[in-house]
Amino acid sequence: MTVAGLAFLVALEIAARHYGLPGPIANQAREVIFPPKSGPLLYAGMALTMVVLTWRQRLAAAGAAVGIDLAFAVVRWAAGAPVTEGHSFGNGALWVILGCAVVAVTRRTGRERVLLLKGAGLGLLLVAGRKTGDAWLLITSKTRPTVLDQYMATADHALGNPSWLAGRAVAATGPVGAHVLDWVYVQLAVAAVVVALYQLRGVAAERRFPRHHLVRTFLTIGLLGPGIYMIFPVVGPVFAYGTGAFGTGGAPWAIADLWPHTPPPIGAPGLMPYDEITPRNCMPSLHTAWATAIFIHSRGAPRLLRFAGTFWLLATLAATLGFGYHYGIDLVAGVVFAVTIEAALRAHDRGWDRPGIRLVAYGTAVFAALLVTTRHLSVQMADHPWVFGPLFLLAMASVVHGYVRTTKRWETEPAAPLPRPEPRLETV
């Protein structure tokens, strides 16, 4: 698994270099010295690493991270190097994560070495997942010159054009509502870490990780999702029918300036050329998928975390639609995508019994049907909204219902024991 992940990162690095830009490995290495693109994410990764440490070690690690960041800030201030992109902090957190890996290799042995390496790897994986996503988005913009937004906008009439409705609602809340939703949207990974820290709270005492936790689902969604973008490229309403995010782009390539005040007319959709900068990252909505995963994993947490998980899901749905980043069908597909992946990971941990196989196969079939129907029956969907709209929502609800029913059965039935490896005969 580790070798496959490393090979995947190297492949993305080579692909990004082909287009003249650094890939995930180079971007991560750069943040050892230069201002990080996301300081909060690095500190969230450090928090994941610290689940394997004692409280005394955590305090020392946190103090070291803050001290390193302060030293970097002083040096940059003295050198007159302003931070033009990203954050002025976060290097210290990355240094601490790397330091834990070095200590594991040089100062630990046996299970303690493995545990500390797993902690450092978990923190680095969270950050590497962000860098990998950035590389994927670059590749989608360079390799997919045409997008399917006309099909999406036409099909979205079956759901009542929710992005247009949400866009006007967010605009009516003024700057306060927009800033709150933007903060929720951007800091989704940090919210995931908060829930993950609760799930991993016993690692330091038990000296082992649980078999399944939120970070696994989070990273798997980020790994598989961009692959769908390659076969179903979509830029989103604000780009295809508006002025671009925050009014900074989109207009030269947009069909018309319609979002969010005028829903697009129903017509014969077709492939639409777009620029080589804007990511084709709409179908499915990975922010919706990640927020759904946070919601699922927060169900077993205390009440405050359950409320936070619900809030993050609802606020993320409002942001994805209200900022014009996604169509309504993207969100439906995102929920199905997340629930299916979560079911597959849990079924894998149990040994793939019949209910698990059936649930994963059904979720995959529903997700594929959403893509195919949107691409080939978008006009029929727009012409018969009272048929296709409820049908799409019922399909999503059926996957969620199947997941709830299957996982409840799993909770009452013990998992089948994993087969023990056969002893090998030594040959002389």
N, C-alpha and C positions, 0 to 999 in steps of 0.2 A: 504494500500500500504506500509506504514512504517513497520507494523507488518510483512508482507510477506517478505520484504527486510531483516529485522533483522533475521527472521527465516532462510532465505537462507544463510546469513553469518554464523549463528551458525551451520548449516548443513555442510557447507564447512570447518568450523573450526574442527568439529568432524571428517570429512573425512580425512583432512590433518593430524590430530593427530593419526589417525589409521595407517598412514604410517610413523609415527615417526618424523614429522616435524610440526612446528607451522603454523597455518592457518592465514587467513586475519585479524582476530580480534587481535590475539597475535602479529602479525607483526606490526600492526598499533600502538598498545599500547607500543610496544618496542621503537618506534621512539620518544616517549615523552622524553626519556632520552638518548638513544644510537644514534650513527650517522645514519641518515636516508639513505635509499637506493636511494632515488631520491629527492634531495633538491629542484631542479627547480619545480618539480611537487607539492611539498608542498607550495611553494610560489605562484604557479599558483592557487592552491586551496584557499589560503588566498586572492588572488585577486578576486576570485569569491565571497567569503564571504563579501568583502568590498564594493560590489555594493550596499548594503543596508545602508551603512554608509555615513555620510556627509564628505566633504573634510577634515575638521578638524579632525574628527574621523579617517579617513584613514591615515592621516599623523601620528597621535599618534599610530595607530596600526602598521604601517610599521616601525616606530622608535622602538617600543617595540620588534618587531620580530628581527630586526637587533641587538638590544642591548642584547637580550637573546642569540642569536647565538654567539655574541662576548664573552659573559660570559661563554658559554659552551666551546668555543674554548680555552679560557684562562685556564679553569679547566682541559681540556684534555691535554693541553700542559704542565701544571704544574704536572699532574699525569703521564706524559710520556705515554699516551695512543694513539698510532698512529691510524689513520683511514685506515683500511685495505680493507674495502668494502663500497661502497656508497659514500656519500658526508659528508663533515665536517660541513655543514650548513643545515638548514631546520627545526631544532627543534623549533626555535622561531616562525616560521610561524604556526606550529601545535599548539603551546601554544596559539597563538593569536586566532586561530579558536575555540579552546576549551574555551578560555576566553570569546569569544562572546556568546557562548552557555550558559555559566554560568551567564553572565550578563543578558541575555534574560530571564532566569528562575528567577533570584533573584531581578533584578532591573527594569524589564519592565512588562507591562500589556497589555492586549487586542491585537489590531492589531500590535502594535509595537513589542510585544513579538513574535508574530507569524512571522512577517517579519524577525526579527533578527535570529530566530531559522531556518527559511528557508535558510537564507544566510549561517549560519554555517553548516547546513545540506548539502547545495550544495557543499561547499568546502570539507567537509569530504567525500561526495559521490564520488567526483573525485578521491581522494586518495584511498578510499576503493575499487573503481573500479579496480585500478591497483593491489591492494593486492588480490582481488578476482580473477583477471586474472591469477596471479601467482599461486594461489591455484589450479585453474582449470587445468593449464598446468601440474602441478605436478601430478594431478589425471590422466590425459591422459597418461602420461608416465608410470605410475604404473599399470594401468588397461588395456592398449591396447598393448599387447606384440608383435603383428604383425601390419605392416603398408601396405598401398596400393600404395606405390611409384612406383612400376613397372607398375601399371595401369595408373597412372598419366603421367609417362614419355612416355609411349607408346601413350597415347591419345594426348599428347602435340605435337607429330609430325604433327598433323593436323593444329597447329598454327605456325609451323616452328621452334620448340624448342627455344622459345624466351629467356629462362633463360640462355641457352648456349651462344646465341648471345650477350645478355646484359652483361654476365660475362666477356667475352673477351673485350667488349667495356669499361667497368669500369676499367679493368686491364690496358687498354691502356692509360687511363687518368692519371695513376700514383697515388701517395699518396694523392695529393690535391683533386682530384675528389672523391676518396674513403672517405676521411675525411668529405667532405661537405655532401655527401649522407648519411653517417653514422649519422652525427649530425641531419640532417632532419628526418631520420628514428627514432632516439631515442627520439627526442623532439616533437613528433607529438601531444601529449596531450597539450603541452604548446602553440602550434600553434592554437589548438582548443580553448583554453582559450582566446586568443587574439580576435578571431572572436566572441566568446561568450560575452566578455566584451563589444564589440560594440553593440551587440543585447540587453544587459542588462543595457545599459548606463542610461536609464531613471528610473530605479527601485527606486533609492534614492529619486527622486523628486515625482514620482507618487505613491510611497509607495505600490507597487504591482509588481509581476513578470508577464511577458508576458505569454500567454497560451502555446507557443511553442518556443523553442530555441535550439541551437546546443547541449548543455549539455545533454538534454533528449535523443537525437538521439545517441550521443556518448556513453552514459551509456547503452542504450538498445542494441546497437551493441555488446558492451563488455559483456553484460549479456547473450545474446542468442548465440553468435558466438561459444564459447567453447563447447556448447552442440552439435554442428555439428561435432566438432573434435572427440567427443566420438563415433559417428556412422561412421565417415569417417576419420580415423587416417592417417596422412601423415607427414613425417618429413622434406621433402624438398630436392632439388637436391644436395646441398652442403654436406648433411649428407648421403643421399642414394647413391650418385654417386661421392663423393669427399672426402675431408679430414676433413670436419667439419668446423664450423665457425672459421675463422682466423687460420685454420690448427690445432685446438686443440682437435679434436675428429672426429668421423665419420668413419675413415679409418678401424678400426677393424670390423665394422658392415656394411660397404658399399659393394655394389655389385661389384664395380670396381672403380678405380680412373679415372673417365671420365670427370667430370665437371671442367672447362667450355670448354675444347678444343675438346672433341670428343662426339658428340651426341650419346646416347645409341642406340644400334641396335634394330630393331623391332623383337620381339619374342613373345612367349606365356607368358603373365604376370601372376604372382601369388602373394600370400601373402608373406610378407618378415618379418622375425623376426628382432627386433631391441632392443636396450638397454632399461633400465628402468630409464634413466635420461633425454634423449632428448624429449622435448615436441612434441606432434603430432598436431601442430598448423598451418597447411597450408591451409586446404580447409574448408571454404573460407579464402582468405587473409583479415584478419581484419584490417591490416594497410591500405590496399587499400580501404576497406569499410569506415574507419574513414577519410581517405583523401578525399574520394568522398563526405562524409557528410560535411567536411570543405568547399569543393568547392561549394556545393549546397547552404550552408548558407552564404557564402561570396558574393553571386550574388547580394544581395540587399545592400551591403556595398559600401563605397567610392572606387574610382578606385584603390588606393594603396592596399587595402585589397582584392579586386578582383584579382589583379595581384598576391598577395601573396598566395591566395587560389589556383590559377592555378599553380603557381610554386610548391606549396607543393604537389599537386596531381601528377604532372609530375615527381618531384624528388622522391616521395615515390614509384611510379611505377618503376622508374629506380633502386632504391635501393633494392626493394623486389626481382626483377629479377637479378640485377647485382651482388648481394651478394649471390645468390643461395638459398635464403630462400623460394622461391615459384616457382611453375610452372606457365605457362601462363594461364592455365584454372583456377587456384586459383584467379587470378586477375579478370577474366571475372565474376566468381561467386561472388567475393567481391563487384563488382559494382552492380550486380543485388541484392545482399543481402542488401546493404546500401540503394538503391533506394526504395526497397520494404518496409523496416522498416520506412524510412522517410515518405513514402506514408501512411503507416498504422497509424503512429502517427498523421499526419495531418488529415487523415480521421476520426480518433477518436475524435479529437478536434471539427470537423464539425458536427459530429453526424452520420457518416457512411451512406452517400448517395450512390446511385447506382454506379456512376463513381468511387468512392473510393473503394467500395467493389470489383468491377470488376478489378481495377488496382492491388490491393493487391493480389487477387486470381491469376491473370495472372503472377505477379512477383514470387509468391510462386511456381506456376507450372513450370515456366522456371527454377528456381533454383533447384527444385527437378529433372527436366529433365537433367540438367547438371550433377548432382551427379549420376543418374542412368545410363546415357549414358557413362560417363567416367568409371564407374565400370564394365559395362557389354558389351560395344561396343568399347573398347579401340583399339583393333586390327583393326576393321573395320574403325575406325577413322584414324588410321595411314596409312592404305592402300588406303584411299580415302580422302586425305587432302584437295583437291580442292572442296569437297562437304561439309565436316564437319567443316572445318575451317571457311569459310564464314558463314555457318549456325549458328555456335556458336556466332560469332560476330553480326550477324543480330538479333539473339535472344536477346542479351544484348542491342543492339541499340533500339529494339522494346520496351523494358521495359523503357528505358530512354525516348524515344519519348512519350510513354503513360503517363509517369510522367509529362513531360513538358506540354503536351496537357491538362491533367486533372487539374494541378495546375493553368494554365492560365484560365481555366473555373472557378475554385474556386475564383480566384481573381476578376472576373467580376460578380459573383453571391454571394450574401450575404449568410452567413451560417444560417442554420435553428436555431431559438432560442431554447435553452435548456428548456425542460419542467420544470415547477415550481413544487416543491413538494406540494402535497395536504395537507391542514391544518389538524392537528390532534386534535381530540376532547379530552379535558381533562376529566378524570373520577375522581370522588371523592370517 
